[in-house]
Every structure is written in structure tokens, then in C-alpha cells.
Amino acid sequence: MQVPLWFALLVVGYLGVKLIRPPAWLIAVLLLGGFLLAHSVLAPAINALIK
């Protein structure tokens, strides 16, 4: 069974918020920080560290 990545991330994110109940500001900081890092000059360095 193949599940699209966006759907898997959506389900994991929903369950994480529902079960762990982090504060809204923490969710916003993580989403915004990830978006900004992905579009920064540090993105190639982060990609190299991950792989």
C-alpha cells in the first residue's frame, strides 16, 4: 500500500497535536522556522547533515 507523503505527514501531525497537545505558539514556531530554514542559504548544509 502506497500512501502519499503529504497525507502521512498530515495524519502524524494531527495525531501529535491531538495526543500531545503542544501550545499553539510552539506549532507556529516549528512550522515557520522549518519554512524559513528550507528557503535560506543554510538549506544545503542542513540537507547534507540529514543525508
PyMOL CGO cylinders between C-alpha atoms (Angstrom):
from pymol import cmd
from pymol.cgo import CYLINDER

trace = [
    CYLINDER, 0.00, 0.00, 0.00, 1.43, 3.35, -1.02, 0.3, 1, 1, 1, 1, 1, 1,
    CYLINDER, 1.43, 3.35, -1.02, 0.46, 6.43, 0.95, 0.3, 1, 1, 1, 1, 1, 1,
    CYLINDER, 0.46, 6.43, 0.95, 1.31, 9.93, -0.29, 0.3, 1, 1, 1, 1, 1, 1,
    CYLINDER, 1.31, 9.93, -0.29, 3.88, 11.72, 1.87, 0.3, 1, 1, 1, 1, 1, 1,
    CYLINDER, 3.88, 11.72, 1.87, 1.64, 14.75, 2.40, 0.3, 1, 1, 1, 1, 1, 1,
    CYLINDER, 1.64, 14.75, 2.40, -1.14, 12.50, 3.73, 0.3, 1, 1, 1, 1, 1, 1,
    CYLINDER, -1.14, 12.50, 3.73, 1.18, 10.64, 6.09, 0.3, 1, 1, 1, 1, 1, 1,
    CYLINDER, 1.18, 10.64, 6.09, 2.55, 13.93, 7.43, 0.3, 1, 1, 1, 1, 1, 1,
    CYLINDER, 2.55, 13.93, 7.43, -0.96, 15.28, 7.86, 0.3, 1, 1, 1, 1, 1, 1,
    CYLINDER, -0.96, 15.28, 7.86, -2.04, 12.22, 9.86, 0.3, 1, 1, 1, 1, 1, 1,
    CYLINDER, -2.04, 12.22, 9.86, 1.09, 12.21, 12.04, 0.3, 1, 1, 1, 1, 1, 1,
    CYLINDER, 1.09, 12.21, 12.04, 0.75, 15.94, 12.66, 0.3, 1, 1, 1, 1, 1, 1,
    CYLINDER, 0.75, 15.94, 12.66, -2.91, 15.65, 13.56, 0.3, 1, 1, 1, 1, 1, 1,
    CYLINDER, -2.91, 15.65, 13.56, -2.30, 12.76, 15.94, 0.3, 1, 1, 1, 1, 1, 1,
    CYLINDER, -2.30, 12.76, 15.94, 0.66, 14.56, 17.51, 0.3, 1, 1, 1, 1, 1, 1,
    CYLINDER, 0.66, 14.56, 17.51, -1.37, 17.69, 18.19, 0.3, 1, 1, 1, 1, 1, 1,
    CYLINDER, -1.37, 17.69, 18.19, -4.36, 15.68, 19.40, 0.3, 1, 1, 1, 1, 1, 1,
    CYLINDER, -4.36, 15.68, 19.40, -2.39, 13.39, 21.75, 0.3, 1, 1, 1, 1, 1, 1,
    CYLINDER, -2.39, 13.39, 21.75, 0.45, 15.60, 23.00, 0.3, 1, 1, 1, 1, 1, 1,
    CYLINDER, 0.45, 15.60, 23.00, -1.43, 18.94, 22.93, 0.3, 1, 1, 1, 1, 1, 1,
    CYLINDER, -1.43, 18.94, 22.93, 1.52, 21.30, 22.45, 0.3, 1, 1, 1, 1, 1, 1,
    CYLINDER, 1.52, 21.30, 22.45, 0.82, 25.04, 22.75, 0.3, 1, 1, 1, 1, 1, 1,
    CYLINDER, 0.82, 25.04, 22.75, -0.23, 26.81, 19.56, 0.3, 1, 1, 1, 1, 1, 1,
    CYLINDER, -0.23, 26.81, 19.56, 2.80, 29.12, 19.63, 0.3, 1, 1, 1, 1, 1, 1,
    CYLINDER, 2.80, 29.12, 19.63, 5.14, 26.10, 19.56, 0.3, 1, 1, 1, 1, 1, 1,
    CYLINDER, 5.14, 26.10, 19.56, 3.40, 24.69, 16.50, 0.3, 1, 1, 1, 1, 1, 1,
    CYLINDER, 3.40, 24.69, 16.50, 3.60, 28.07, 14.77, 0.3, 1, 1, 1, 1, 1, 1,
    CYLINDER, 3.60, 28.07, 14.77, 7.31, 28.47, 15.60, 0.3, 1, 1, 1, 1, 1, 1,
    CYLINDER, 7.31, 28.47, 15.60, 8.16, 24.99, 14.31, 0.3, 1, 1, 1, 1, 1, 1,
    CYLINDER, 8.16, 24.99, 14.31, 6.21, 25.46, 11.07, 0.3, 1, 1, 1, 1, 1, 1,
    CYLINDER, 6.21, 25.46, 11.07, 7.53, 28.96, 10.41, 0.3, 1, 1, 1, 1, 1, 1,
    CYLINDER, 7.53, 28.96, 10.41, 11.08, 28.02, 11.41, 0.3, 1, 1, 1, 1, 1, 1,
    CYLINDER, 11.08, 28.02, 11.41, 11.08, 24.99, 9.14, 0.3, 1, 1, 1, 1, 1, 1,
    CYLINDER, 11.08, 24.99, 9.14, 9.71, 27.03, 6.25, 0.3, 1, 1, 1, 1, 1, 1,
    CYLINDER, 9.71, 27.03, 6.25, 12.29, 29.78, 6.73, 0.3, 1, 1, 1, 1, 1, 1,
    CYLINDER, 12.29, 29.78, 6.73, 15.19, 27.32, 7.07, 0.3, 1, 1, 1, 1, 1, 1,
    CYLINDER, 15.19, 27.32, 7.07, 14.12, 25.47, 3.93, 0.3, 1, 1, 1, 1, 1, 1,
    CYLINDER, 14.12, 25.47, 3.93, 14.32, 28.69, 1.92, 0.3, 1, 1, 1, 1, 1, 1,
    CYLINDER, 14.32, 28.69, 1.92, 17.53, 30.05, 3.43, 0.3, 1, 1, 1, 1, 1, 1,
    CYLINDER, 17.53, 30.05, 3.43, 21.19, 29.81, 2.49, 0.3, 1, 1, 1, 1, 1, 1,
    CYLINDER, 21.19, 29.81, 2.49, 21.54, 27.15, 5.20, 0.3, 1, 1, 1, 1, 1, 1,
    CYLINDER, 21.54, 27.15, 5.20, 19.29, 24.70, 3.35, 0.3, 1, 1, 1, 1, 1, 1,
    CYLINDER, 19.29, 24.70, 3.35, 22.15, 22.91, 1.50, 0.3, 1, 1, 1, 1, 1, 1,
    CYLINDER, 22.15, 22.91, 1.50, 24.10, 22.50, 4.75, 0.3, 1, 1, 1, 1, 1, 1,
    CYLINDER, 24.10, 22.50, 4.75, 21.06, 21.11, 6.56, 0.3, 1, 1, 1, 1, 1, 1,
    CYLINDER, 21.06, 21.11, 6.56, 20.37, 18.79, 3.63, 0.3, 1, 1, 1, 1, 1, 1,
    CYLINDER, 20.37, 18.79, 3.63, 23.95, 17.50, 3.77, 0.3, 1, 1, 1, 1, 1, 1,
    CYLINDER, 23.95, 17.50, 3.77, 23.67, 16.85, 7.52, 0.3, 1, 1, 1, 1, 1, 1,
    CYLINDER, 23.67, 16.85, 7.52, 20.40, 14.98, 7.14, 0.3, 1, 1, 1, 1, 1, 1,
    CYLINDER, 20.40, 14.98, 7.14, 21.66, 12.75, 4.36, 0.3, 1, 1, 1, 1, 1, 1,
]
cmd.load_cgo(trace, "trace")
